[in-house]
Amino acid sequence: MTISLTESLPELAEMIGPLPPGDTPAAWWMSTDAEVLAGYERFEADHKAWRSRIDKLWAISGFPRRPRGSQSPAQRIRVSSLGDAYLVGFVPPANLGDPPRFWRLNKQNILVPRRYTLMEKNSEVNKLFQRCRQIPNAVAYVPGMPDTLWTYERAYPVHIRRPGAGVLAFVGYPPEGADPAFEPGPEWSRLKLSTWHLLRERQAAS
């Protein structure tokens, strides 16, 4: 199903909310289904708890303290992950110097816990890092939306956001070219790309 511009552009803009930064998606959807909204709220709660664990991990590890008034480490520190769902490590900050105790730089220059000795494996740093490995991924919480669009050559992850009243889903490849077929459930309505461009122009002019 495709949502048309039957509402006025201001009404649609209020429903969708501010568009996230970045390139124009190949396709996008919106849902105001109650189960989708509830799933996204569960994601937000779990992601907040994950950020708190990252904050604690940063604090006990002896990394450089963040300047007063800056964002929390989970928001400021760049993480290295697999598919936005599995924590690999941290991109070292510019002012790091030598890695703190229980940390090392791997071959990809990513900070990861040291796990060579029994003491390192049993360290609080490593134990807490393991609790942070699974990053809450919004698409796993919302019903009806596949997490990946597959083609013969590669996979395209689905990105979920909620800037307004509804939950939005974005993908970087036209779903008509998916193999196997990419088929969101009835909870989701596909939006036109022309709607994206109109809202982007409105947002830039405001």
N, C-alpha and C positions, 0 to 999 in steps of 0.2 A: 504494500500500500504506500502511496506517495501523498504527502501533505501538500496541498496547494495553498496559494496565497489568498484564501478566502477571508482571513482576518486582515486587518490593516497592518502595515509594516510596524508601526509602534507597538501594537498588541503582540505581534509575533516576536519582536525584539525583546519584549518584557518576558514572554514565555520561555524563550531560549536562553536569554541572558547574554553577557558579553562573550564573544567568540574567543577561544584560546588563541594565543599567538602561534605563528607557524604558517606553513604553506597550505594552500587549498587542498582539502582531502579529495580523494578520488570518488568517495561516496560517504554519506553520513545519514544517521538515523536519530530519531528522538523517541523517548517513551515517557509517558506519565502513568504507566501501569503501577498499581499499588505495590505489587510484589517487587517490581524493579526498584521503586523508590525505597522500599524497606531494605532491599538488598544493598543498595548504595549506602544507606545509613549505617548498616553493619560494617561495610567496608571502611567508612570514615572512622568508626570507633576502633576497629582493629588497626588501621594505619596510624592512628594517634598513639595507640599503645606501642606499636613498633617504633615510632619516632622517640618515644620516651626511653625505650631500651637502647636506641642508638645514642641518645644523650648520655645515658649512664655509662655506656661502653666508652664513649669519648672521654668522659670525666675520669674514669678509673684507669685509663690507659696512659695518662700523662702527655697527651697531645697538647700543642699550644692552645692556651685559653683564648676563647673568642673575645673580641673587643666588646666593651659594654654597649648594649643597645643593638647588637647584631642579631641575626636570626639564630635559631637553634642549630646545633650541628647537623641534625637530620635534614634541615632545609638548606644549610649553607655548604656543607661538605659534599663533595661529589663522590658518589658511590659507583662502583663497577659492578654490574649485574648481568645475569643471563636472562634475556627476555623480560626485563623489568619485574621479575618474579623471584629471582634467586641471587642473594648477595654474594659477590665474589670477594670484595674488599673495598678499600678506599683509595681514591686518587690522592697522593700525598700533597698537602698544602705547601705553598711556596716557602713558608717559614719553618718547615719541619726540622731540617737538619737530619741527624741520625734518627732512625726509628726508635721509639721508646722500647723498653723491655717488653718482651713477649710479642713483639711485632717484627716483621721483616718485609723487604721489598722483593716481590717475585720477579720472574723474567720479564713480565709485562709492565714492570715498575708500578705495581699495585700493592698497597699495604695489606698484608694478610697476617693472621696470627702465626707465631712460631709453634710448631707441633712436633719438634724433633725428639724431645725428652718427655719422660713421664710428668715431670714438673710443669712443662709447658702445656702439655695436653690437659692437665688438671687445673691450669690457672683459671682464675676468675675471668680473665680477658677472653680466653678461648671458650669457656662455657657460655658466657654471655653472647659472644659472637655467634655461636651455634644457634642460640635462641633468636638471633636476628637474621638467620640465613633465608628463611622464607619471608619474602616481602609480600604483604597483602596486595593483590592485583584486582582492581575493581571488576574486571570482566568476569572473574570467577564468582562474583557475588550476585550478579544480575541474571535473571532467567531469560532465556530466549535468544541470547546473542552468542554466536560462536566466538571463541577466543582467537582464532586464526583464520585468515583467508589463504588457502593454498593454491599454488599454480604448479605447473610442471617444473618450473625452474627454482622457485623460492617460496618462502612463507611470509605473509604480511600480518603483523599483530594488529589486533583491534584495540583502540584506545578509548577509554571511557572517561567522560567528564560530566560535572553537573554545575554549570555556571548560573543556571536559572531554575525555573520550576520543574523542568523535565531533565531526564538523564540523556546525554548525547553519546553517540558512538561514532568513531571515525576509522576509516581504513584507507590505506595508501595505494590501493589497486582497484580498478573497476570490478565489481563482483560478477559481472557478466562473463569475465574471463577466468573465473575460478574453476579449479579442477581438484577435488570434487566440488559440487555446487555449494555456494555460500548462501545459506537460507536462514536469516533471522526469523524468530518466531512471531506470532501475531501480537506480542506485546510491543513490537517496534514498528514505527512508520518511517519510511525512507523520505528524506527531504531532498528537494531539488538543489543542484549546485548554484542555480541562479539565485536562490534564496540566500545561500552563503555569501555570494558577491554583493547582493543588496544590503545585507546586514553588515558586512565588512565596510562598505562605503559609508553606511550610516554611522557606524562606530568610529570611523576615522574622522568624520565631520563633526562629531559631538565634542 
